[in-house]
Amino acid sequence: MHESFIETTSITSYWQFLRMINWYEPWLIALCGFHVICLLIIILTRGYLNIQIFIFLGLLSCIYCAEYINQLAAENWKLFAGDQYFDSRGMFISTVLSLPVIINCCIMVGIWLYESIVLLKLCIKRIKKNRIEQNNDTDKDNKKKKE
């Protein structure tokens, strides 16, 4: 057994699992960079719904393909990683790929909800303004009829 291998029974908590990962591997740094870039794109495109829907569906596709990515990475880990991180249950791929993507998707949904609330408030103000104008017009018409 390779000396850097760790028995899965020796990992008792999620935080211990996270500490066992070598976060300085270039491909993990690139993956973290990908998640940060996605977050920045999400923030910068918050006013463009069509672009955000495209990004949202793309991110959800990454989550859908995570099992296949995990299987492919488990077969070819020696090409890009120093250690075999890709377990059969998908704990590692869920941690480094799916979880940040889900967080980014939740941020997008939060942005959409906020924009919906702002739009709803504007619509309510417009409706109130129209009602006030209609009431004023009705009052003017009633005064003219009385004269």
N, C-alpha and C positions, 0 to 999 in steps of 0.2 A: 504494500500500500504506500502511496506517495505520502511524504511527511507533511505536506500542506493540506492533505485531505482531512476533513473533520467528520466525525461520526454524527449522523443526523440526530441520534439520541442525546448527544451532548448539548444540543441547542435547546434551551428550555423556554426562551421567551423571544418575542419578535425583536426586541431591542438588541438582544444578544445576536440574533440572526443578522441584523443590520450592521453590527460591529464587526462581524466576520467578513464582510464584503470589502474588497480592496477598491475603494472609491477613486483611486488615482490611476486606474487603468484607462488608457486613452479612449477606448470605445465607450466606457461608462461616462467619462467627461463629455464626450461628444453627445451621448444620449441625454445627459442633464442639460447640455447646451440646447439641444433640440426642444426640450420641454420649456426652457426659458424663452427661446425664440417664439415658440407657439403662443406662450402667454403674452409676449409683447405684441405679436400680430393680432391676437384677440383684443387686446386693449386698444391698439391703434385703429382697428377696423370696426369699432363698436357702433359706428353710425351707418355701416354698410351691411344691411341684413343679408343680401344675396351672397356676399363673400363669406359672412359668418356661417351661413347655412352650409356652404361648401366645406369650410374648415370643420364644422361640427360633424358632418357626415364622414369626412376623411378621418377624423380622430376616432369616431365610433367604429369605423372600419378597421383601424389599428387594433382596437380592443377585440373585435370579432376575430381577427386573424392572430391574436396573441398565442393561442394554442399551437397553431402551425409554425409561428415564428419560434416558439419555445422548442418545438421538436426539431426544426431545422438547425437552430443554434446548438442544441444538445449534440447533434450529430457532427457539427463542424466547429466546435468551440476552440479547438487548437489553432484555427486560422486567425483568430482575433483576440482571444482571451488568454490570460495567464492561468486561470483556474476554471474548473468545470462548475459553473454556478447553476446550470439549468436542470432543475429537478423534474421528476415525472409529474409531480402535482402542480407545478407551475408557480410555486411561491415566489421565486426570484423574478420571473417575468412579470408577475402581477405587481410586484413591488416597484420595479424600475421602469416598467412600461405602462401597464394598465392603470395603476393608481394615479400617477401624475396626469395621465390623459383624462381620467374621470374627473379629477380636480379641475382641469382646464375646461372641460365640458360643463361642469357645475358653475364655474365662473361665467361662462357664456350664458347659461340659463339665467343666472342672477342678473346679468346685464340686460338681457331681454325683458325680464320682469320689471326691472327698474325703468327701462324705456317705456314699457307698457303703462306703468303707473303714471309717468310724466305725461304721456299721450292722453290717458284717461282724464287726468286733471285738466288738461287743455280743452278737451271736448266738453267737460262739465262746465268750465268757465264760458265757453262759446254758447252752449245751450242756455245758460243763465242769462247771458247778455242778450241773446235773441228773444227770450221771454220778456225781459225788461223792455226791450224795444217794442215788442208786440203790445205789451200792456200800455206803454206810452202812446202808441199809435191808436189803440182802442179808446183811451181816455180822450185824445184829441178829437176823434170822430164823434164821441158822445157829446163833447162840449159844442161841436159845430151843429149837431142835430138839435140841441137845446136852444141854440140861438136862432 
